[in-house]
C-alpha cells in the first residue's frame, strides 16, 4: 500500500482492477462514487494502513 501513489489508487477505484492490469473482479466505481468521495476513501485507507 505504501508503494502505491494516490493517483494509482484513484485509477484502480475509478476504473476497476482491469484498468491497472489486475483482476477484473474489482469493479469500476468511477460512475457511482463522486471523485471527492474517492479522494476521501484514499485518505481513509492511508490512515488505517501502514505505509511500509
C-alpha positions as semicolon CSV with decimal commas, in nm:
position;residue;x (nm);y (nm);z (nm)
1;X;0,000;0,000;0,000
2;X;0,280;0,240;0,088
3;X;0,442;0,197;-0,253
4;X;0,123;0,288;-0,441
5;X;0,060;0,651;-0,529
6;X;-0,272;0,821;-0,466
7;X;-0,310;0,857;-0,843
8;X;-0,272;0,481;-0,884
9;X;-0,529;0,408;-0,614
10;X;-0,766;0,661;-0,772
11;X;-0,727;0,488;-1,109
12;X;-0,798;0,145;-0,955
13;X;-1,107;0,266;-0,772
14;X;-1,242;0,459;-1,071
15;X;-1,157;0,209;-1,342
16;X;-1,155;-0,120;-1,155
17;X;-0,882;-0,380;-1,140
18;X;-0,864;-0,425;-1,515
19;X;-0,761;-0,059;-1,554
20;X;-0,424;-0,143;-1,396
21;X;-0,392;-0,494;-1,538
22;X;-0,519;-0,660;-1,221
23;X;-0,822;-0,879;-1,160
24;X;-1,141;-0,766;-1,335
25;X;-1,322;-0,893;-1,023
26;X;-1,261;-0,545;-0,875
27;X;-1,540;-0,344;-1,039
28;X;-1,504;0,017;-1,151
29;X;-1,666;0,270;-0,916
30;X;-1,599;0,590;-1,110
31;X;-1,953;0,619;-1,243
32;X;-2,106;0,557;-0,899
33;X;-1,882;0,729;-0,645
34;X;-1,803;1,102;-0,688
35;X;-1,436;1,194;-0,726
36;X;-1,421;1,380;-0,394
37;X;-1,551;1,072;-0,215
38;X;-1,284;0,860;-0,382
39;X;-1,018;1,101;-0,257
40;X;-1,168;1,078;0,092
41;X;-1,161;0,698;0,068
42;X;-0,794;0,706;-0,030
43;X;-0,719;0,934;0,266
44;X;-0,905;0,693;0,494
45;X;-0,715;0,394;0,357
46;X;-0,388;0,578;0,416
47;X;-0,492;0,648;0,777
48;X;-0,562;0,281;0,859
49;X;-0,297;0,102;0,652
50;X;0,070;0,103;0,745
51;X;0,290;0,290;0,499
52;X;0,550;0,014;0,485
